[in-house]
Amino acid sequence: MAGLRLGPALRQVDWETGTSATVWVETDRPCEAEVRCADGAGGTARTWRIAGHHYALIPVTGLRPGGETAYRVLLDGEQVWPLPDSGFPDSTIRTPAPEADSASPVRVAFGSCRWAAPPSDASHDPVGPDALDTLAHTLAHAPDSPRPDVLVLLGDQVYADETSAETRRWLAGRRDLSRPPGDQVADYEEYTRLYYESWLDPEVRWLLSTVPSCMIFDDHDVIDDWNTSEAWLRRMRATPWWRERILSGLMSYWVYQHLGNLSPAELAADELYAAVRDASDGDGDGTEVLREFASRADADPTSARWSYRRDFGRVRLLMVDTRAARVLDEGARAMLHEKELAWVREQALEGTPDGRYDHLLLGTSLPWLLPHFVHDVEAWNASVCGGRRGARWARIGEDLRQRGDLEHWAAFPDSFDALTDLIAEVGGASGAPATISVLSGDVHHAYIAEPDWSRRPRRPGSQVRQLTCSPVHNSIGAPIRFGFRFGWSAAGRAIGRLFTRHGRVPRSRLSWRKTGGPWFGNQLMTLTLRGRAAHLRLEQAQANGGTGGPRLVTTLTTDW
């Protein structure tokens, strides 16, 4: 009898018709996977195989728009979900109301950076309660409370370079940890262990089974500061273990995260997805097909696109790849290569003359607007690494770049300007959306920043915000907390200007100010978008002194 190894994860719900969805599963052997809904909707899919693991992405059709239905998962006709004696409510699929019902809100919960290691002492988690666990607990015990329409996970869903004690013990049973990469993951099989550790958490497993999700990678999904610079990449490629690591990271990301981001129409047109399934027929295996794709993607960033678009009624989400799409040549550094930037621009502008959407969400794991001191230091560093102050300073700058994680948008000045120009163009277009929100994580704290367009000839009509929220479950040391607070201060701004003068950095055409935060802790933000109005709520996970489990405490609410 086939067993359910991981999942189910409800990935897509069709917002155009409200009649279909996709559900992802991993099984322990080849089988026919089926979703059966209580209202008669359902679907089946044959599993396909990668590196001895079996997966299916099940298309569910026949759903009723504006409805909610419980579902079961069956493998070869035998029920495997819900689990026996589950303490959670039934997993359900909610579909949007017909498009004409524009009064219905769209709720988007987002965050990043979830270190999944379970606490060694169940009564005390050293990094505090997990915000995703706490959200699941809240929804399970208060089923009438507002449920997110989508959960946007902005990177570091797994930590390939920071493994738990339990995973390190498992790794030691496979290989000699005294040899590189030591207690970091080395191959595809070890990546699967990270996903089991993260997504077999009972609360998170149930949450992902009932709330649709969108995901994008950040650095720790592969390695800290992935693709920092040309020199960094050259150094990594010289190591004997890096090639297997990067290929396994891209392969596992495609299987566990990326595929579920795609709509049924995109899946039907995806040649790689078809090739993997074809190679898995009978006793076949799609590993080499996927490995060849990952090899091409690593060698040539223009050969693959990890960015994608999702529309939720009149809300448009653009998830932007800020890791694998980089150009690292020192003379032409870019966060996004030309082809990728053109695609993002096309998707952001499509439909604006006709006012087809009211809200644009730009999901980028790395914040666009940083604390001023941090931004100025990164801009200075990019300038000196580029040779503006000579070869000696270029060497010093490269060492600081790699030691100090200086690789956000500010470290790619032309790309920072390009993103700023795009936001201004969309916000100033005929039929512009009411709001443009840049959703980010990475920096292990939360804040809100607003641009000041006074240095530009034209002010966008859209209200623009940088909304940064992390971590979901991780920690940040006191010195770094101080550093971020200092980064927003007047003293930090003044010292940052000294750096930019030394680096001969041109004056930025944009200024901005912090309007909320910084907040530290395990947290999630939720945007509720109704008509052309936006409401933001920041919630932090806090331990409950009683026996009722952790709770989400509202730290901020604001409207615009």
C-alpha positions in Angstrom: 0.0 0.0 0.0 1.3 3.4 -1.0 1.9 5.9 1.8 1.9 9.7 2.0 5.4 10.9 2.8 4.8 14.7 2.7 1.9 17.0 2.0 -0.8 17.5 0.9 0.0 21.2 0.1 -2.7 23.2 -1.5 -0.8 25.4 -3.9 -3.1 27.0 -6.5 -6.7 28.1 -6.4 -7.9 29.5 -9.7 -9.1 33.1 -9.1 -10.3 33.5 -12.7 -13.1 30.9 -12.6 -13.1 29.7 -9.0 -13.5 26.1 -10.3 -10.0 24.5 -10.0 -7.0 24.1 -7.7 -3.7 22.1 -7.5 -2.6 19.9 -4.6 1.0 18.7 -4.2 2.0 15.4 -2.6 5.1 13.2 -2.1 4.5 9.5 -1.8 6.7 6.6 -0.8 6.2 4.6 -4.1 4.7 5.0 -7.5 0.9 5.3 -7.4 -2.2 7.1 -8.6 -2.8 10.1 -6.4 -6.3 11.4 -6.0 -8.1 14.3 -4.3 -11.7 13.8 -3.5 -13.8 16.7 -2.3 -16.9 16.5 -0.2 -18.9 18.4 -2.9 -18.0 16.0 -5.7 -15.1 17.9 -7.2 -11.8 16.1 -7.5 -8.9 15.0 -9.7 -6.2 12.4 -10.1 -2.5 12.3 -11.2 0.1 9.6 -11.7 3.3 10.1 -9.6 6.6 10.9 -11.2 10.0 10.2 -9.8 13.2 12.2 -9.0 16.2 10.6 -7.3 14.0 7.7 -6.0 11.3 10.0 -4.6 7.8 10.1 -5.9 5.7 13.2 -6.4 2.4 14.3 -7.9 0.7 17.7 -8.6 -3.0 16.9 -8.6 -5.3 19.1 -10.7 -8.7 19.5 -8.9 -11.6 20.5 -11.1 -15.3 20.9 -10.6 -15.1 23.3 -7.6 -18.0 25.7 -6.9 -17.0 29.4 -7.1 -17.4 31.2 -3.7 -17.6 27.9 -1.8 -15.6 25.8 0.6 -15.2 22.0 0.6 -13.3 19.5 2.6 -11.1 17.1 0.8 -9.4 13.8 1.2 -6.2 12.4 -0.4 -6.2 8.8 -1.7 -3.3 6.8 -3.1 -4.3 3.8 -5.3 -7.8 4.2 -3.9 -6.8 4.1 -0.2 -7.3 7.2 2.0 -4.1 8.6 3.5 -5.3 12.1 4.4 -6.6 13.3 6.8 -4.4 11.4 9.1 -6.0 9.1 11.6 -6.8 10.8 15.0 -5.8 14.2 13.6 -6.4 17.0 16.0 -6.9 19.5 13.2 -10.1 20.4 11.3 -10.6 18.9 7.8 -8.4 20.4 5.2 -10.5 22.5 2.9 -10.3 24.3 -0.4 -11.9 27.8 -0.5 -12.7 29.3 -3.9 -13.2 33.0 -4.6 -16.6 34.5 -5.2 -17.5 35.3 -8.8 -15.4 38.2 -10.2 -18.4 40.5 -10.1 -18.3 40.5 -6.3 -15.6 43.1 -6.0 -16.5 43.9 -2.4 -14.8 40.6 -1.2 -11.4 41.3 0.4 -8.2 39.6 -0.6 -6.0 38.6 2.4 -2.3 38.1 1.8 -0.2 36.9 4.7 3.6 37.0 4.2 7.0 36.6 5.8 10.3 34.8 5.4 13.1 33.0 7.1 11.8 29.9 8.9 14.5 27.8 10.6 12.5 24.6 11.2 14.6 22.9 13.8 12.4 21.7 16.6 13.4 22.8 20.1 15.3 20.2 22.1 13.1 21.0 25.1 9.4 21.0 24.0 8.6 23.5 26.7 11.1 26.1 25.5 12.0 27.2 22.0 15.3 29.2 22.1 14.2 31.4 19.2 10.6 31.8 20.4 7.3 30.5 19.1 7.1 29.8 15.3 4.8 32.3 13.6 3.5 29.7 11.1 2.8 27.2 13.9 1.0 30.0 15.7 -1.0 31.0 12.7 -2.0 27.3 12.2 -3.0 27.0 15.9 -5.1 30.2 15.6 -7.0 29.1 12.5 -7.5 25.5 13.8 -9.0 26.7 17.1 -10.9 29.6 15.7 -12.3 28.4 12.4 -14.4 31.5 11.9 -11.4 33.9 12.1 -10.3 35.5 8.9 -8.2 33.1 6.9 -5.5 34.3 4.5 -6.4 33.7 0.8 -2.7 33.1 0.2 0.4 32.6 2.2 3.4 34.3 0.5 6.8 32.8 1.7 9.6 35.1 0.7 12.6 32.9 1.0 14.7 30.8 3.4 12.0 28.1 3.5 14.8 25.7 4.4 18.4 26.4 5.7 20.8 24.3 3.7 23.8 25.8 5.5 22.5 25.9 9.1 21.2 22.4 9.9 19.6 21.3 13.2 21.3 19.0 15.7 18.9 16.2 14.7 19.7 16.7 11.0 23.5 16.8 11.7 23.2 13.4 13.5 21.3 12.1 10.4 24.0 13.5 8.1 26.8 11.9 10.2 25.1 8.5 9.5 25.5 9.1 5.8 29.0 10.6 5.4 32.1 12.0 7.1 31.2 15.4 8.4 34.9 16.3 8.7 35.0 16.7 4.9 33.4 19.6 3.1 30.6 20.7 3.1 30.6 19.4 6.7 27.3 19.6 8.5 25.6 21.5 5.6 23.6 19.6 3.0 25.5 18.1 0.1 23.0 16.5 -2.3 19.3 16.0 -3.3 18.7 13.3 -0.7 19.9 15.6 2.0 17.7 18.4 0.8 14.7 16.2 1.1 15.5 15.8 4.7 15.3 19.6 5.2 11.8 19.6 3.7 10.6 16.7 5.8 11.9 18.5 8.9 10.1 21.7 7.9 6.9 20.5 6.4 6.2 17.5 8.6 5.7 19.8 11.5 2.0 19.0 12.3 0.9 22.6 12.4 2.7 23.7 9.3 1.6 20.5 7.4 -2.1 21.3 8.2 -1.6 25.0 7.4 -0.1 24.3 4.0 -2.9 21.7 3.3 -5.6 24.4 3.7 -4.1 27.8 2.8 -2.8 28.2 -0.8 0.9 29.3 -0.9 3.3 31.2 -3.2 7.0 30.7 -2.6 10.4 32.1 -3.8 13.9 31.2 -2.7 16.4 33.3 -1.0 20.1 32.7 -0.1 19.8 30.1 2.7 17.7 27.8 0.4 21.1 27.3 -1.2 23.8 29.0 0.9 24.3 32.2 2.8 24.8 35.2 0.4 24.2 33.1 -2.6 25.5 34.9 -5.7 27.0 37.9 -3.9 29.6 38.7 -6.5 31.7 37.5 -9.4 34.6 36.8 -7.0 32.3 34.9 -4.6 31.0 32.7 -7.4 34.5 32.0 -8.7 35.6 30.9 -5.2 32.6 28.6 -4.8 33.0 27.0 -8.2 36.6 26.1 -7.2 35.4 23.9 -4.3 34.8 20.2 -5.0 31.3 20.1 -3.4 29.7 23.3 -4.8 28.4 21.8 -8.1 26.4 19.1 -6.4 25.1 21.5 -3.9 23.8 24.1 -6.4 22.3 21.5 -8.7 20.6 19.7 -5.8 19.4 23.1 -4.5 17.8 24.1 -7.8 16.4 20.6 -8.4 14.8 20.4 -5.0 13.5 23.9 -5.2 11.8 23.1 -8.5 10.2 20.0 -7.1 9.1 21.2 -3.6 8.5 24.9 -4.2 8.5 26.1 -7.8 6.1 23.7 -9.5 3.3 24.6 -7.2 3.7 28.3 -8.1 2.6 27.6 -11.6 -1.0 27.8 -12.8 -2.6 24.7 -14.5 -2.2 26.5 -17.9 1.5 27.1 -17.2 2.0 23.5 -16.1 0.3 22.3 -19.3 2.7 24.3 -21.4 5.8 23.5 -19.3 8.2 21.4 -21.4 10.3 20.4 -18.4 7.4 19.2 -16.4 6.2 17.1 -19.4 9.7 15.7 -19.9 10.1 14.7 -16.2 6.7 12.9 -16.3 7.5 11.2 -19.6 10.9 10.0 -18.2 9.1 8.7 -15.1 6.8 6.3 -17.1 7.0 2.7 -16.0 10.2 2.2 -14.0 11.8 5.4 -15.3 13.2 8.4 -13.4 13.2 12.1 -14.3 16.4 12.9 -12.4 18.7 13.3 -15.4 16.2 15.5 -17.2 15.9 17.8 -14.2 19.6 17.7 -13.5 20.4 18.9 -17.0 17.9 21.7 -16.6 19.5 22.8 -13.3 23.0 22.7 -14.9 21.8 25.0 -17.7 20.1 27.3 -15.2 23.3 27.6 -13.1 25.5 28.2 -16.1 23.2 30.6 -17.9 20.6 32.5 -15.7 18.7 33.5 -18.9 17.8 29.9 -19.6 15.3 29.6 -16.7 12.7 31.9 -15.2 11.9 31.5 -11.5 9.9 34.7 -11.3 6.1 34.3 -11.8 2.8 36.2 -11.6 -0.4 35.4 -9.8 -3.6 37.5 -10.0 -6.1 37.3 -7.2 -9.1 39.1 -8.6 -7.9 42.7 -8.9 -4.8 42.1 -6.9 -1.6 41.3 -8.9 1.4 39.5 -7.3 4.7 39.5 -9.0 7.2 37.2 -7.3 10.7 38.3 -8.4 13.8 36.1 -8.4 16.6 38.2 -6.8 19.1 35.4 -6.5 19.5 33.2 -9.6 18.7 36.0 -12.2 21.7 38.1 -11.2 24.5 39.4 -13.5 27.7 39.2 -11.5 30.3 40.5 -14.0 31.9 43.4 -12.1 31.5 45.8 -15.0 27.8 45.0 -15.6 26.4 44.0 -12.2 22.6 43.6 -12.1 20.1 42.2 -9.7 18.0 41.1 -12.8 19.4 40.3 -16.2 17.9 42.3 -19.1 15.5 39.5 -20.1 14.2 39.1 -16.6 13.8 42.8 -16.0 11.9 43.1 -19.3 9.5 40.3 -18.2 8.9 41.9 -14.8 8.2 45.3 -16.5 5.8 43.7 -19.0 3.9 41.9 -16.2 3.7 45.0 -14.0 2.4 47.3 -16.9 0.1 44.8 -18.5 -3.5 46.0 -18.1 -2.6 49.4 -16.5 -4.1 51.5 -19.3 -7.4 49.8 -18.7 -7.2 49.8 -14.9 -7.3 46.0 -14.7 -6.0 45.7 -11.2 -6.2 47.8 -8.1 -3.1 46.6 -6.1 0.3 45.6 -7.2 2.4 43.4 -4.9 6.1 43.0 -5.8 7.5 40.0 -3.9 11.3 40.4 -3.6 13.0 38.5 -0.8 15.5 41.4 -0.5 14.1 44.8 0.5 14.1 47.6 -2.0 14.3 50.4 0.7 16.8 49.6 3.5 17.8 51.6 6.5 19.7 54.6 5.2 23.1 53.7 6.6 22.9 50.2 5.3 21.8 51.4 1.8 24.7 54.0 1.7 27.3 51.5 2.8 26.2 49.0 0.1 26.2 51.8 -2.6 29.7 52.8 -1.4 30.8 49.2 -1.6 29.5 48.7 -5.1 31.3 51.9 -6.2 34.7 51.0 -4.7 34.5 47.4 -5.9 33.8 48.7 -9.3 37.2 50.6 -9.2 36.0 54.1 -8.5 38.7 54.5 -5.8 41.4 52.3 -7.4 42.6 48.7 -7.2 43.5 48.7 -3.5 40.0 49.9 -2.4 38.5 47.4 -4.8 40.2 44.6 -3.0 39.2 45.9 0.4 35.6 46.4 -0.9 35.3 42.9 -2.2 36.5 41.5 1.2 33.9 43.6 3.0 31.2 42.8 0.5 31.5 39.0 1.2 32.1 39.4 5.0 29.3 41.9 5.5 26.5 40.5 3.3 26.5 43.6 1.2 24.3 42.3 -1.7 20.8 43.9 -1.5 19.3 46.1 -4.2 21.5 49.0 -3.0 24.6 46.9 -4.0 23.3 46.8 -7.6 22.8 50.6 -8.1 21.6 50.4 -11.7 19.0 47.7 -10.7 17.9 49.8 -7.7 17.3 52.7 -10.1 15.5 50.4 -12.6 13.1 49.1 -10.0 12.5 52.6 -8.7 11.8 53.8 -12.3 9.4 50.8 -12.9 7.5 51.5 -9.7 7.2 55.2 -10.6 6.1 54.3 -14.2 3.4 51.9 -13.0 2.3 54.3 -10.3 2.1 57.2 -12.8 0.4 55.3 -15.6 -3.1 55.8 -16.8 -5.3 53.3 -14.9 -2.5 53.0 -12.2 -3.2 50.7 -9.2 -4.2 52.4 -6.0 -1.3 50.9 -4.1 2.1 49.3 -4.9 3.6 47.3 -2.1 7.1 45.8 -2.1 6.9 42.7 0.1 10.3 41.6 1.5 12.0 39.6 4.2 15.7 38.5 4.7 16.8 41.1 7.3 15.2 39.5 10.4 13.1 42.4 11.5 10.0 44.2 10.3 9.5 47.8 9.2 7.5 50.0 6.9 9.1 52.6 4.6 7.7 55.1 2.2 9.5 56.8 -0.7 9.7 60.5 -1.1 9.3 61.3 -4.8 10.2 65.1 -4.5 13.5 64.7 -6.3 11.7 63.3 -9.4 9.9 65.3 -12.0 6.6 63.4 -11.6 5.0 61.9 -8.4 3.2 58.6 -8.9 -0.5 58.5 -8.2 -0.2 55.2 -6.5 0.6 54.9 -2.8 3.9 53.1 -2.5 5.2 51.2 0.6 8.1 48.9 1.4 6.7 46.2 3.7 9.4 44.1 5.2 8.6 41.2 7.5 11.0 38.5 8.9 11.7 36.2 10.5 8.9 33.6 10.7 11.0 31.5 13.1 14.6 32.6 13.7 16.6 34.9 15.9 18.8 38.0 15.6 21.6 39.0 17.9 21.7 42.2 19.9 24.5 43.8 17.9 22.6 43.4 14.7 19.5 44.8 16.3 21.5 47.8 17.3 22.9 48.1 13.8 19.5 48.2 12.2 18.2 50.7 14.7 21.3 52.8 14.1 20.8 52.4 10.4 17.5 54.4 10.6 18.9 57.1 12.9 19.9 60.6 11.9 23.5 59.7 13.0 23.4 56.6 10.7 22.2 58.7 7.8 25.0 61.3 8.4 27.7 58.7 8.5 26.2 57.0 5.5 26.7 60.2 3.5 30.4 60.2 4.4 30.7 56.7 2.9 28.9 57.8 -0.3 31.2 60.8 -0.6 34.3 58.7 -0.3 32.9 56.2 -2.9 32.0 59.1 -5.2 28.4 57.7 -5.4 26.1 59.9 -7.3 23.2 61.4 -5.3 20.2 59.1 -5.3 17.1 60.3 -7.2 15.0 58.9 -4.4 14.7 59.4 -0.7 12.6 57.6 1.8 11.6 57.5 5.4 10.7 54.8 7.9 7.0 55.1 9.0 6.8 52.0 11.2 9.2 49.8 13.2 11.7 48.3 13.5 10.0 45.3 15.1 11.9 42.3 16.2 10.6 38.8 16.9 8.9 35.9 15.0 6.2 37.6 13.0 3.8 37.8 10.0 2.3 40.7 8.1 -1.2 40.4 6.5 -2.4 42.8 3.8 -6.2 42.9 3.4 -7.1 44.5 0.1 -10.7 45.6 -0.5 -11.7 47.7 -3.5 -8.9 50.3 -3.7 -8.2 50.4 0.0 -5.4 48.5 1.9 -5.2 47.5 5.5 -2.0 46.1 7.1 -1.7 44.1 10.3 1.6 43.0 11.9 1.3 40.0 14.3 4.0 38.6 16.5 4.0 35.0 17.9 4.1 34.9 21.7 4.1 32.1 24.1 1.0 31.6 26.1 1.7 31.2 29.8 -1.2 28.7 30.1 -1.8 25.5 28.2 -3.6 27.1 25.2 -0.6 27.1 22.9 1.1 30.2 21.4 -0.9 33.2 20.2 -0.5 35.9 17.6 -0.5 39.4 19.2 -1.3 42.3 17.0 1.6 44.9 17.1 0.4 47.2 14.4 -2.6 48.0 12.2 -2.7 50.7 9.6 -4.7 51.7 6.5 -4.0 53.6 3.3 
